[in-house]
């Protein structure tokens, strides 16, 4: 059980290290206006906090930094959400003022704006990315040069994708291609479409269409060229601005994870709605063991839940990030729900 003074000192040390990224010594703490204890008392309490596992030393100097246990105690017992400024609140609300045209654009803008505001990396996962499975595909030619691909998922979500028709593809090949896709891709999760096409569809196209390349080009244009992402990443390069990630191998590993939807989506997908904070080794991927991932959910209509998250060092501005994500989630849910209801009424 920590004493009130130890709790106070732990808060001071965490707050100082978040800002400076430098080990914190008793002398620096004693100079703070809010600290009234002697350097000797501070040193003794810091030694006790280290022995209890809340602080750790990085080298032989007297300075200490918070451990993962220290951050966890700070988040669970000490931290209070930061009061956002009027400017920050106004910027968030303004982001959702314009009329929504595409859900995907909202996610993309959210990833970029939040990363700009925090200087961390933002990850936005579309609603139910692993539950969305292809139910039906239709391709409707508009003229000799363009068509619309209509994708219907098992959740009732409908996507319309305008694309250019490959030159000289025959009507017979077009019909056979659509039939093959509906037969082989029915019930396949959207994120696995490309894998299934390579393993199951390609051979059938070569066997049953007169011009394989034209048919394959049709699939690429209809399903992938303009396909909205389910995962949007903003501020990926912000990782390189953090001293914890100066090692290029560490940074490269994180980049690779963020570019792999199959690896990152299960981590972002919430087991329950609300906010979650994963510190250091609480993250399931080894490359993220020096990171903190803070996630929260947003909703799009009934039973459509997505995730928005911020990824940074364990030395993260927890109080500010929690407040930003909480407000952003509420604004995003309201805007998307209004859009969803209007779209359903049409």
C-alpha positions, -999 to +999 in steps of 0.1 A: +000+000+000+015+033-011+016+063+013+000+096+002+035+110-002+046+081-024+015+085-046+022+122-049+058+116-058+049+089-083+026+113-101+052+140-102+078+116-116+054+102-143+043+137-153+079+150-155+092+120-175+063+123-199+074+158-207+112+154-206+119+118-216+148+120-192+154+101-160+140+121-130+163+128-100+154+138-065+171+171-069+149+181-098+118+171-079+127+191-048+129+223-069+093+221-080+070+246-063+044+220-053+070+198-036+077+206+001+098+175+010+136+175+014+158+158-012+167+131+014+130+123+020+124+122-018+154+099-023+142+075+003+107+074-012+121+069-047+142+040-035+110+024-019+091+030-051+118+013-070+119-016-046+081-020-050+085-021-088+069+013-096+101+029-107+132+016-125+168+028-133+181+029-168+217+032-158+239+040-128+227+076-123+204+086-095+176+094-119+146+070-123+118+064-148+084+049-144+081+011-149+051-005-166+037-011-131+042+025-123+023+036-154-005+012-147-009+025-111-008+061-125-035+053-151-058+034-127-054+054-095-039+088-100-046+102-134-076+125-141-087+132-176-073+166-188-098+194-194-094+202-231-091+237-242-119+255-260-097+255-291-092+217-290-129+211-284-139+235-312-115+218-336-129+183-329-166+195-332-157+214-364-144+181-379-179+167-379-198+198-389-197+192-427-222+168-442-210+132-443-207+117-478-186+086-471-180+068-438-145+060-451-137+097-454-147+102-418-123+075-407-095+088-429-099+124-416-101+112-380-068+094-383-051+124-398-065+151-375-060+132-342-024+124-352-018+161-359-033+171-325-014+145-304+018+138-324+012+101-319+001+076-345-037+072-349-053+039-360-090+038-370-106+005-376-139+003-395-170-013-379-168-051-375-140-055-400-138-093-394-175-099-393-182-082-426-184-109-452-193-107-489-229-118-495-234-107-531-215-089-559-232-073-589-215-054-617-237-030-636-223-015-668-231+022-672-217+025-707-189+010-728-162+024-706-174+023-670-195+002-645-206+001-609-197-028-586-223-033-559-210-052-529-235-064-503-222-078-469-238-101-445-245-072-421-266-054-448-239-029-457-239-019-493-210-004-511-210+012-546-177+014-565-174+031-598-146+018-620-134+017-656-142-015-676-111-031-691-111-025-728-126-052-751-138-075-724-167-096-737-202-097-722-198-135-718-165-131-698-181-104-677-210-126-668-187-157-661-164-136-639-193-123-618-207-158-614-173-172-603-169-144-578-203-149-563-198-187-561-163-186-546-164-155-525-197-159-508-193-157-470-156-147-473-145-119-449-138-087-468-102-086-456-095-120-471-109-113-506-075-108-522-061-141-507-091-161-518-090-147-553-054-158-557-060-193-543-095-201-557-106-177-584-076-173-606-076-209-618-113-208-627-108-176-647-081-192-667-102-222-673-136-206-682-129-171-696-116-165-731-094-136-720-080-143-685-061-110-682-091-089-690-112-107-665-085-105-638-081-067-645-119-064-641-117-079-606-088-057-596-106-026-607-140-036-592-128-049-558-095-034-550-085-003-570-111+019-553-118-003-523-121+016-491-097+005-464-109-010-432-079+003-414-067+039-416-034+051-401-025+087-395+008+101-384+028+069-390+060+089-391+053+104-357+069+073-342+102+085-356+099+117-335+099+098-302+133+091-287+122+057-276+121+046-313+154+060-325+164+024-331+155+017-368+148-020-363+122-011-336+106+015-358+106-008-388+089-035-369+061-011-358+058+002-394+053-034-406+026-041-381+007-009-389+007-019-426-007-053-419-044-051-413-046-088-405-022-084-376-034-051-362-072-056-366-076-084-339-057-061-314-079-031-321-112-051-323-128-045-289-140-073-266-163-047-251-173-011-258-155+017-241-119+027-235-089+004-229-053+012-221-026-014-230+009-005-215+041-021-226+040-059-224+002-058-220+003-055-258+001-089-274+026-081-302+063-081-292+072-051-313+047-030-293+062-039-259+077-004-256+044+012-266+011+022-251-020+016-271-052+035-260-083+024-278-119+034-276-150+024-296-174+043-318-207+032-333-223+033-367-259+023-364-271-008-346-245-034-337-218-017-359-188-010-336-155+003-347-123+014-329-102+045-328-068+043-311-036+062-304-002+045-304+028+060-288+056+054-263+047+042-227+057+078-219+024+090-233+003+120-223-023+097-208-046+124-194-048+144-226-052+113-249-080+098-228-099+132-229-093+136-267-104+100-275-135+102-253-147+134-269-138+122-304-156+089-299-188+106-288-187+131-317-179+104-342-206+081-330-232+109-332-222+120-366-221+085-380-254+075-364-271+105-379-256+097-413-266+060-409-302+069-400-305+093-429-291+068-453-315+041-441-345+065-447-335+070-483 
